[in-house]
Amino acid sequence: MPLILAGTPLGDRSDASPRLAEALRTADVIAAEDTRRLRSLATALDVAPAAKVVSFYEDVESARLPKLLDAVREGDTVVLVTDAGMPSVSDPGFRLVAACAEEDLPVSCVPGPSAVTTALALSGLAPDRFCFDGFAPRKPGERARWFAELAEEKRTTVFFESPHRLASLLADAAARLGADRRAAVCRELTKTYEQVRRGTLGELAEWAADGVRGEITVVLAGAAPRDVSVADLVGEVTRRVEAGERLKAVAAEVAKETGVSKKELYDAVVAARPD
């Protein structure tokens, strides 16, 4: 039998799927990030698990992994649940899945809510290409490097932040990424006091300055295309070609990133070559 990753409600218990209830009802072992929350969820779903329940949070994840892996090897159904949302997504689970995959042990999933995709859908920002960046870095040096990456990131970025650090993060983001860059702050998703605040980083920083409570997911718009001309890009393409890349491929990539004409860029690079 498999390891089953089971998605749990973010807040509203009625979002739980029938498959989640069945997985909890029939499991041999349940690994829960918080055993008290698991019992509360089971009660709300009118489920009385007969499984052995073990805690499986960040500080004990490595220590508990061998016995859970043994259980899967022996044919037990092990169900992994976290406090809310999908296991492995900024929550325990990745190491256990990787260990099972390495031994070709079966792993399955009961899909469920995710704060990442819920916030993305509610943000009003482009969802066609996006990335998830976990929790915003806390250390100043790491945060500075992170902002430098975000300054050039063209995809919409979703990340988590604690409520007591949100105001300073948004103020830093407005200063480093531009006060006009758009974003959305999603608070208490699916819960009684759910709130989605949309606007520019400057507006959101001002709003958050007085303090914000609850579980926070931030969605940041991708960087706007650089306002450059074909002539500005000739040197960049030439350097990459001289380093061994193919002109046609580089011209196509740079043109796509900047919005200039691929043909005009290609022709300009060829024309700039010495005779």
Short mmCIF file of the C-alpha atoms (twelve columns), coordinates in Angstrom:
data_MODEL
# 
_entry.id   MODEL 
# 
loop_
_atom_site.group_PDB 
_atom_site.id 
_atom_site.type_symbol 
_atom_site.label_atom_id 
_atom_site.label_alt_id 
_atom_site.label_comp_id 
_atom_site.label_asym_id 
_atom_site.label_seq_id 
_atom_site.Cartn_x 
_atom_site.Cartn_y 
_atom_site.Cartn_z 
_atom_site.pdbx_PDB_model_num 
ATOM 1   C CA . MET A 1   0.000   0.000  0.000   1 
ATOM 2   C CA . PRO A 2   1.181   3.557  -0.621  1 
ATOM 3   C CA . LEU A 3   2.241   6.679  1.124   1 
ATOM 4   C CA . ILE A 4   -0.665  9.070  0.598   1 
ATOM 5   C CA . LEU A 5   -0.169  12.840 0.680   1 
ATOM 6   C CA . ALA A 6   -3.532  14.272 1.723   1 
ATOM 7   C CA . GLY A 7   -4.453  17.912 1.222   1 
ATOM 8   C CA . THR A 8   -6.401  19.454 4.106   1 
ATOM 9   C CA . PRO A 9   -8.611  22.567 4.250   1 
ATOM 10  C CA . LEU A 10  -6.925  25.946 4.629   1 
ATOM 11  C CA . GLY A 11  -9.609  27.060 7.056   1 
ATOM 12  C CA . ASP A 12  -13.137 26.138 6.007   1 
ATOM 13  C CA . ARG A 13  -13.608 22.482 6.956   1 
ATOM 14  C CA . SER A 14  -16.315 22.047 4.318   1 
ATOM 15  C CA . ASP A 15  -13.557 22.225 1.696   1 
ATOM 16  C CA . ALA A 16  -12.428 18.740 2.783   1 
ATOM 17  C CA . SER A 17  -12.959 16.146 0.079   1 
ATOM 18  C CA . PRO A 18  -14.723 12.787 0.542   1 
ATOM 19  C CA . ARG A 19  -11.421 11.144 -0.427  1 
ATOM 20  C CA . LEU A 20  -9.687  12.868 2.488   1 
ATOM 21  C CA . ALA A 21  -12.274 11.504 4.920   1 
ATOM 22  C CA . GLU A 22  -11.907 8.029  3.427   1 
ATOM 23  C CA . ALA A 23  -8.106  8.196  3.608   1 
ATOM 24  C CA . LEU A 24  -8.213  9.108  7.293   1 
ATOM 25  C CA . ARG A 25  -10.806 6.410  7.970   1 
ATOM 26  C CA . THR A 26  -8.851  3.578  6.323   1 
ATOM 27  C CA . ALA A 27  -5.215  4.516  7.044   1 
ATOM 28  C CA . ASP A 28  -2.943  2.198  8.974   1 
ATOM 29  C CA . VAL A 29  -0.696  5.082  10.034  1 
ATOM 30  C CA . ILE A 30  -1.382  8.829  10.011  1 
ATOM 31  C CA . ALA A 31  1.592   11.181 10.176  1 
ATOM 32  C CA . ALA A 32  0.307   14.594 11.218  1 
ATOM 33  C CA . GLU A 33  2.092   17.917 11.522  1 
ATOM 34  C CA . ASP A 34  -0.121  18.654 14.542  1 
ATOM 35  C CA . THR A 35  -1.968  15.706 16.097  1 
ATOM 36  C CA . ARG A 36  -4.433  17.991 17.887  1 
ATOM 37  C CA . ARG A 37  -5.470  19.638 14.628  1 
ATOM 38  C CA . LEU A 38  -5.796  16.219 13.057  1 
ATOM 39  C CA . ARG A 39  -8.209  15.092 15.767  1 
ATOM 40  C CA . SER A 40  -10.207 18.293 15.384  1 
ATOM 41  C CA . LEU A 41  -10.399 17.785 11.615  1 
ATOM 42  C CA . ALA A 42  -11.417 14.132 12.012  1 
ATOM 43  C CA . THR A 43  -14.201 15.148 14.402  1 
ATOM 44  C CA . ALA A 44  -15.457 17.777 11.954  1 
ATOM 45  C CA . LEU A 45  -15.516 15.133 9.205   1 
ATOM 46  C CA . ASP A 46  -17.254 12.618 11.478  1 
ATOM 47  C CA . VAL A 47  -14.332 10.231 11.075  1 
ATOM 48  C CA . ALA A 48  -12.923 8.018  13.813  1 
ATOM 49  C CA . PRO A 49  -9.471  6.946  12.559  1 
ATOM 50  C CA . ALA A 50  -8.337  3.503  13.660  1 
ATOM 51  C CA . ALA A 51  -4.801  4.291  12.546  1 
ATOM 52  C CA . LYS A 52  -1.716  4.758  14.634  1 
ATOM 53  C CA . VAL A 53  -1.166  8.537  14.780  1 
ATOM 54  C CA . VAL A 54  2.343   9.984  14.949  1 
ATOM 55  C CA . SER A 55  3.475   13.606 14.956  1 
ATOM 56  C CA . PHE A 56  5.494   14.648 11.909  1 
ATOM 57  C CA . TYR A 57  6.581   18.276 12.110  1 
ATOM 58  C CA . GLU A 58  9.794   19.978 10.998  1 
ATOM 59  C CA . ASP A 59  11.853  19.350 14.134  1 
ATOM 60  C CA . VAL A 60  11.138  15.595 14.198  1 
ATOM 61  C CA . GLU A 61  10.793  14.922 10.470  1 
ATOM 62  C CA . SER A 62  14.223  13.332 9.997   1 
ATOM 63  C CA . ALA A 63  13.946  11.221 13.145  1 
ATOM 64  C CA . ARG A 64  10.479  9.873  12.318  1 
ATOM 65  C CA . LEU A 65  11.191  9.183  8.661   1 
ATOM 66  C CA . PRO A 66  12.817  5.697  9.019   1 
ATOM 67  C CA . LYS A 67  9.830   4.130  10.819  1 
ATOM 68  C CA . LEU A 68  7.346   5.642  8.397   1 
ATOM 69  C CA . LEU A 69  9.434   4.336  5.523   1 
ATOM 70  C CA . ASP A 70  9.432   0.888  7.165   1 
ATOM 71  C CA . ALA A 71  5.635   1.025  7.392   1 
ATOM 72  C CA . VAL A 72  5.313   1.731  3.661   1 
ATOM 73  C CA . ARG A 73  7.771   -1.082 2.890   1 
ATOM 74  C CA . GLU A 74  5.683   -3.489 4.994   1 
ATOM 75  C CA . GLY A 75  2.533   -2.656 3.043   1 
ATOM 76  C CA . ASP A 76  0.831   -0.272 5.453   1 
ATOM 77  C CA . THR A 77  -1.099  2.706  4.136   1 
ATOM 78  C CA . VAL A 78  0.580   5.802  5.555   1 
ATOM 79  C CA . VAL A 79  -1.387  9.041  5.238   1 
ATOM 80  C CA . LEU A 80  0.522   12.298 5.651   1 
ATOM 81  C CA . VAL A 81  -1.387  15.464 6.573   1 
ATOM 82  C CA . THR A 82  -0.175  18.926 7.520   1 
ATOM 83  C CA . ASP A 83  -1.942  21.731 9.365   1 
ATOM 84  C CA . ALA A 84  -3.479  23.147 6.196   1 
ATOM 85  C CA . GLY A 85  -3.010  22.706 2.464   1 
ATOM 86  C CA . MET A 86  -0.751  20.275 0.638   1 
ATOM 87  C CA . PRO A 87  2.081   18.367 2.331   1 
ATOM 88  C CA . SER A 88  5.569   19.168 1.005   1 
ATOM 89  C CA . VAL A 89  4.595   22.726 -0.024  1 
ATOM 90  C CA . SER A 90  6.480   24.679 2.663   1 
ATOM 91  C CA . ASP A 91  5.409   21.894 5.019   1 
ATOM 92  C CA . PRO A 92  6.810   18.485 6.017   1 
ATOM 93  C CA . GLY A 93  6.682   15.709 3.430   1 
ATOM 94  C CA . PHE A 94  9.365   16.243 0.826   1 
ATOM 95  C CA . ARG A 95  11.988  14.069 2.529   1 
ATOM 96  C CA . LEU A 96  9.585   11.168 2.980   1 
ATOM 97  C CA . VAL A 97  8.409   11.353 -0.628  1 
ATOM 98  C CA . ALA A 98  12.014  11.483 -1.866  1 
ATOM 99  C CA . ALA A 99  12.935  8.460  0.262   1 
ATOM 100 C CA . CYS A 100 9.976   6.470  -1.093  1 
ATOM 101 C CA . ALA A 101 10.779  7.486  -4.663  1 
ATOM 102 C CA . GLU A 102 14.386  6.379  -4.250  1 
ATOM 103 C CA . GLU A 103 13.199  2.877  -3.336  1 
ATOM 104 C CA . ASP A 104 10.419  2.882  -5.926  1 
ATOM 105 C CA . LEU A 105 7.787   2.611  -3.184  1 
ATOM 106 C CA . PRO A 106 4.263   3.713  -4.126  1 
ATOM 107 C CA . VAL A 107 3.263   7.325  -3.438  1 
ATOM 108 C CA . SER A 108 -0.193  8.715  -4.104  1 
ATOM 109 C CA . CYS A 109 -1.976  11.989 -3.460  1 
ATOM 110 C CA . VAL A 110 -5.426  13.105 -2.350  1 
ATOM 111 C CA . PRO A 111 -5.516  16.565 -3.957  1 
ATOM 112 C CA . GLY A 112 -6.750  19.392 -1.829  1 
ATOM 113 C CA . PRO A 113 -6.589  23.122 -1.188  1 
ATOM 114 C CA . SER A 114 -3.374  25.075 -1.642  1 
ATOM 115 C CA . ALA A 115 -2.786  28.634 -0.471  1 
ATOM 116 C CA . VAL A 116 -0.406  29.108 -3.412  1 
ATOM 117 C CA . THR A 117 -2.880  28.551 -6.234  1 
ATOM 118 C CA . THR A 118 -5.807  30.018 -4.275  1 
ATOM 119 C CA . ALA A 119 -3.955  33.295 -3.757  1 
ATOM 120 C CA . LEU A 120 -2.765  33.322 -7.371  1 
ATOM 121 C CA . ALA A 121 -6.321  32.910 -8.642  1 
ATOM 122 C CA . LEU A 122 -7.625  35.689 -6.374  1 
ATOM 123 C CA . SER A 123 -4.777  38.135 -7.004  1 
ATOM 124 C CA . GLY A 124 -5.882  39.401 -10.383 1 
ATOM 125 C CA . LEU A 125 -2.287  39.091 -11.577 1 
ATOM 126 C CA . ALA A 126 -1.105  37.090 -14.584 1 
ATOM 127 C CA . PRO A 127 -1.423  33.358 -13.779 1 
ATOM 128 C CA . ASP A 128 -0.055  31.893 -17.026 1 
ATOM 129 C CA . ARG A 129 3.551   31.735 -15.773 1 
ATOM 130 C CA . PHE A 130 4.270   31.818 -12.054 1 
ATOM 131 C CA . CYS A 131 6.720   30.554 -9.450  1 
ATOM 132 C CA . PHE A 132 6.426   29.772 -5.746  1 
ATOM 133 C CA . ASP A 133 9.211   31.005 -3.493  1 
ATOM 134 C CA . GLY A 134 8.310   29.584 -0.088  1 
ATOM 135 C CA . PHE A 135 8.773   32.024 2.804   1 
ATOM 136 C CA . ALA A 136 10.467  35.362 2.227   1 
ATOM 137 C CA . PRO A 137 14.079  35.297 3.510   1 
ATOM 138 C CA . ARG A 138 14.564  36.761 6.994   1 
ATOM 139 C CA . LYS A 139 18.305  37.533 7.060   1 
ATOM 140 C CA . PRO A 140 19.233  40.917 5.536   1 
ATOM 141 C CA . GLY A 141 21.852  39.539 3.140   1 
ATOM 142 C CA . GLU A 142 19.616  36.745 1.858   1 
ATOM 143 C CA . ARG A 143 16.699  39.133 1.509   1 
ATOM 144 C CA . ALA A 144 18.805  41.602 -0.501  1 
ATOM 145 C CA . ARG A 145 19.861  38.838 -2.920  1 
ATOM 146 C CA . TRP A 146 16.252  37.669 -3.164  1 
ATOM 147 C CA . PHE A 147 15.057  41.155 -4.077  1 
ATOM 148 C CA . ALA A 148 17.788  41.370 -6.720  1 
ATOM 149 C CA . GLU A 149 16.407  38.204 -8.320  1 
ATOM 150 C CA . LEU A 150 12.824  39.445 -8.111  1 
ATOM 151 C CA . ALA A 151 13.827  42.687 -9.829  1 
ATOM 152 C CA . GLU A 152 14.390  40.673 -13.028 1 
ATOM 153 C CA . GLU A 153 11.793  37.900 -12.495 1 
ATOM 154 C CA . LYS A 154 9.180   38.147 -15.250 1 
ATOM 155 C CA . ARG A 155 6.892   35.467 -13.820 1 
ATOM 156 C CA . THR A 156 4.305   36.207 -11.171 1 
ATOM 157 C CA . THR A 157 5.793   35.182 -7.806  1 
ATOM 158 C CA . VAL A 158 3.862   33.740 -4.871  1 
ATOM 159 C CA . PHE A 159 5.382   33.559 -1.393  1 
ATOM 160 C CA . PHE A 160 4.468   33.394 2.278   1 
ATOM 161 C CA . GLU A 161 5.286   35.925 5.001   1 
ATOM 162 C CA . SER A 162 4.536   36.156 8.705   1 
ATOM 163 C CA . PRO A 163 2.098   38.925 9.708   1 
ATOM 164 C CA . HIS A 164 4.573   40.709 11.994  1 
ATOM 165 C CA . ARG A 165 7.170   40.992 9.198   1 
ATOM 166 C CA . LEU A 166 4.764   41.891 6.385   1 
ATOM 167 C CA . ALA A 167 4.952   45.683 6.791   1 
ATOM 168 C CA . SER A 168 8.747   45.790 6.655   1 
ATOM 169 C CA . LEU A 169 8.831   43.372 3.713   1 
ATOM 170 C CA . LEU A 170 6.406   45.465 1.670   1 
ATOM 171 C CA . ALA A 171 8.294   48.661 2.496   1 
ATOM 172 C CA . ASP A 172 11.564  47.017 1.387   1 
ATOM 173 C CA . ALA A 173 9.903   45.654 -1.746  1 
ATOM 174 C CA . ALA A 174 8.549   49.080 -2.693  1 
ATOM 175 C CA . ALA A 175 12.001  50.625 -2.241  1 
ATOM 176 C CA . ARG A 176 13.904  47.922 -4.118  1 
ATOM 177 C CA . LEU A 177 11.440  46.805 -6.793  1 
ATOM 178 C CA . GLY A 178 9.602   50.066 -7.379  1 
ATOM 179 C CA . ALA A 179 6.574   51.459 -5.577  1 
ATOM 180 C CA . ASP A 180 4.454   51.063 -8.735  1 
ATOM 181 C CA . ARG A 181 4.947   47.296 -9.109  1 
ATOM 182 C CA . ARG A 182 1.644   45.558 -8.496  1 
ATOM 183 C CA . ALA A 183 0.979   42.900 -5.893  1 
ATOM 184 C CA . ALA A 184 -1.756  41.358 -3.772  1 
ATOM 185 C CA . VAL A 185 -1.792  40.390 -0.113  1 
ATOM 186 C CA . CYS A 186 -4.125  37.481 0.669   1 
ATOM 187 C CA . ARG A 187 -5.004  37.087 4.334   1 
ATOM 188 C CA . GLU A 188 -6.837  34.260 6.141   1 
ATOM 189 C CA . LEU A 189 -7.813  32.446 2.933   1 
ATOM 190 C CA . THR A 190 -11.155 30.576 3.175   1 
ATOM 191 C CA . LYS A 191 -11.568 31.681 6.807   1 
ATOM 192 C CA . THR A 192 -14.137 34.003 8.375   1 
ATOM 193 C CA . TYR A 193 -12.020 37.130 7.977   1 
ATOM 194 C CA . GLU A 194 -10.608 36.398 4.527   1 
ATOM 195 C CA . GLN A 195 -9.255  39.503 2.858   1 
ATOM 196 C CA . VAL A 196 -7.536  40.144 -0.468  1 
ATOM 197 C CA . ARG A 197 -5.850  43.518 -0.786  1 
ATOM 198 C CA . ARG A 198 -4.672  44.458 -4.289  1 
ATOM 199 C CA . GLY A 199 -2.619  47.451 -5.362  1 
ATOM 200 C CA . THR A 200 0.890   48.740 -5.905  1 
ATOM 201 C CA . LEU A 201 3.701   47.873 -3.516  1 
ATOM 202 C CA . GLY A 202 3.658   51.464 -2.292  1 
ATOM 203 C CA . GLU A 203 -0.069  51.324 -1.536  1 
ATOM 204 C CA . LEU A 204 0.189   47.938 0.152   1 
ATOM 205 C CA . ALA A 205 3.157   49.030 2.279   1 
ATOM 206 C CA . GLU A 206 1.160   52.020 3.505   1 
ATOM 207 C CA . TRP A 207 -1.855  49.812 4.259   1 
ATOM 208 C CA . ALA A 208 0.219   47.243 6.187   1 
ATOM 209 C CA . ALA A 209 2.123   49.812 8.255   1 
ATOM 210 C CA . ASP A 210 -0.439  49.707 11.086  1 
ATOM 211 C CA . GLY A 211 -0.186  45.916 11.351  1 
ATOM 212 C CA . VAL A 212 -1.874  42.938 9.723   1 
ATOM 213 C CA . ARG A 213 -2.975  39.710 11.366  1 
ATOM 214 C CA . GLY A 214 -3.495  36.156 10.164  1 
ATOM 215 C CA . GLU A 215 -1.947  33.750 7.665   1 
ATOM 216 C CA . ILE A 216 -0.416  35.742 4.811   1 
ATOM 217 C CA . THR A 217 0.225   34.862 1.167   1 
ATOM 218 C CA . VAL A 218 1.721   37.523 -1.116  1 
ATOM 219 C CA . VAL A 219 1.444   37.542 -4.906  1 
ATOM 220 C CA . LEU A 220 3.872   39.787 -6.783  1 
ATOM 221 C CA . ALA A 221 3.534   40.809 -10.417 1 
ATOM 222 C CA . GLY A 222 6.367   39.900 -12.743 1 
ATOM 223 C CA . ALA A 223 8.917   42.518 -13.750 1 
ATOM 224 C CA . ALA A 224 7.918   44.642 -16.709 1 
ATOM 225 C CA . PRO A 225 9.866   44.045 -19.934 1 
ATOM 226 C CA . ARG A 226 12.949  46.229 -20.239 1 
ATOM 227 C CA . ASP A 227 12.444  49.371 -22.304 1 
ATOM 228 C CA . VAL A 228 15.320  48.822 -24.706 1 
ATOM 229 C CA . SER A 229 16.031  49.218 -28.405 1 
ATOM 230 C CA . VAL A 230 17.587  46.762 -30.823 1 
ATOM 231 C CA . ALA A 231 20.825  48.770 -30.721 1 
ATOM 232 C CA . ASP A 232 20.979  48.394 -26.931 1 
ATOM 233 C CA . LEU A 233 20.956  44.601 -27.236 1 
ATOM 234 C CA . VAL A 234 23.557  44.046 -29.940 1 
ATOM 235 C CA . GLY A 235 26.440  43.961 -27.470 1 
ATOM 236 C CA . GLU A 236 24.695  41.479 -25.169 1 
ATOM 237 C CA . VAL A 237 23.899  39.087 -28.042 1 
ATOM 238 C CA . THR A 238 27.414  39.427 -29.494 1 
ATOM 239 C CA . ARG A 239 29.051  38.557 -26.162 1 
ATOM 240 C CA . ARG A 240 26.942  35.418 -25.810 1 
ATOM 241 C CA . VAL A 241 27.677  34.336 -29.372 1 
ATOM 242 C CA . GLU A 242 31.407  34.857 -28.827 1 
ATOM 243 C CA . ALA A 243 31.089  32.669 -25.720 1 
ATOM 244 C CA . GLY A 244 29.844  29.805 -27.884 1 
ATOM 245 C CA . GLU A 245 26.064  30.170 -28.189 1 
ATOM 246 C CA . ARG A 246 24.285  30.095 -31.563 1 
ATOM 247 C CA . LEU A 247 23.308  33.505 -32.905 1 
ATOM 248 C CA . LYS A 248 19.859  32.446 -34.044 1 
ATOM 249 C CA . ALA A 249 18.973  30.924 -30.687 1 
ATOM 250 C CA . VAL A 250 20.319  33.856 -28.662 1 
ATOM 251 C CA . ALA A 251 18.579  36.435 -30.835 1 
ATOM 252 C CA . ALA A 252 15.277  34.581 -30.444 1 
ATOM 253 C CA . GLU A 253 15.643  34.323 -26.660 1 
ATOM 254 C CA . VAL A 254 16.653  37.947 -26.104 1 
ATOM 255 C CA . ALA A 255 13.943  39.192 -28.472 1 
ATOM 256 C CA . LYS A 256 11.306  37.244 -26.570 1 
ATOM 257 C CA . GLU A 257 12.515  38.603 -23.224 1 
ATOM 258 C CA . THR A 258 12.638  42.229 -24.336 1 
ATOM 259 C CA . GLY A 259 9.857   42.460 -26.915 1 
ATOM 260 C CA . VAL A 260 12.031  43.599 -29.808 1 
ATOM 261 C CA . SER A 261 11.866  42.120 -33.301 1 
ATOM 262 C CA . LYS A 262 13.866  38.899 -33.604 1 
ATOM 263 C CA . LYS A 263 14.690  39.573 -37.256 1 
ATOM 264 C CA . GLU A 264 15.787  43.158 -36.598 1 
ATOM 265 C CA . LEU A 265 18.002  42.033 -33.713 1 
ATOM 266 C CA . TYR A 266 19.546  39.208 -35.775 1 
ATOM 267 C CA . ASP A 267 20.226  41.551 -38.694 1 
ATOM 268 C CA . ALA A 268 21.722  44.219 -36.402 1 
ATOM 269 C CA . VAL A 269 24.150  41.740 -34.869 1 
ATOM 270 C CA . VAL A 270 25.233  40.487 -38.303 1 
ATOM 271 C CA . ALA A 271 25.654  44.065 -39.558 1 
ATOM 272 C CA . ALA A 272 27.801  44.951 -36.523 1 
ATOM 273 C CA . ARG A 273 30.296  42.170 -37.198 1 
ATOM 274 C CA . PRO A 274 33.677  43.294 -38.493 1 
ATOM 275 C CA . ASP A 275 34.316  42.516 -42.155 1 
# 
